[in-house]
Amino acid sequence: MAPMVVQWAVLGALLGALAPGLGELGGVARLAGFLVAVACAGGGWVLLAQALARRGRRGLGPADLVTVTRGTLACVVAALTTSSLLGPTVAGTSVGAATVGGATEAGLAGSVLRSPLVALASVALALDAVDGWVARRTGTATSLGARLDMEVDAFLILVLSIAAAQLLGWWVLAIGLFRYALVAATWVAPWLGGSVPPSYWRKAIAALQGIVLTLATADVLPRPVLTGAVAAALVLLAWSFGTQGAELWQAQARRPAWPTARRTVARRPAPGVDEGHGQRVGVSP
């Protein structure tokens, strides 16, 4: 309960600190941003509570608290992105009123929202290295923590892709939707939900997405340069998911067929237990 109270206090403090600088926005944009932040944080806590209950856990570890803080920052970034979609720019140009290079010049083009959005996103991305370090140093790495970290990463990338798409075009959304498309595909091909060996390059490519999208949102380089960088990041992400899918397909193809003459049901080991030796491995449930 205490971590939830603290995170709601952090969320309220951030929204309160940002409120005085959002006078340029209309009431609808401010209200929409507030509702998105509350819905995001509330929905996240409900899902997290359900995950804890399924695993019989009563609390969060120190690394989990860092990840939850990242999630809170992502909720505020989502709120600012929503407000930028609905609010005018500083110059008073409404969203969608101007078009540059085929991309709709939205609220982030010269908006008061861009600086705090980029700052909060940068902090959230930097903390991505902290939670893993804390988990290793304290010996509190868990499968739930790894899943929580992955979901926060995916949500932040989705939000940043929406923010960057306002400046570069809506094709940028493909970066944020990639992971969710894979999750949806598991309903048709369950083998896509399997695990693959850790890959340094896949981790590096995943981290690169947030950095490139934040730079694009900051709009600190010429648009052609930013467009090229985001396009390259998208190609690398497609390659990463493609190789992962190929590995999962090969693993599925090597899996022995179900015997037809005599069917037996093997007792599955408990989560976190190595099937070959009955030893606990890796992380705790």
PyMOL commands that set and color helices and strands:
alter all, ss='L'
color gray80, all
select helices_A, chain A and resi 2-22+27-54+62-86+114-126+128-138+143-168+170-185+190-193+200-218+223-254
alter helices_A, ss='H'
color red, helices_A
select strands_A, chain A and resi 98-100+103-105
alter strands_A, ss='S'
color yellow, strands_A
deselect
rebuild
show_as cartoon
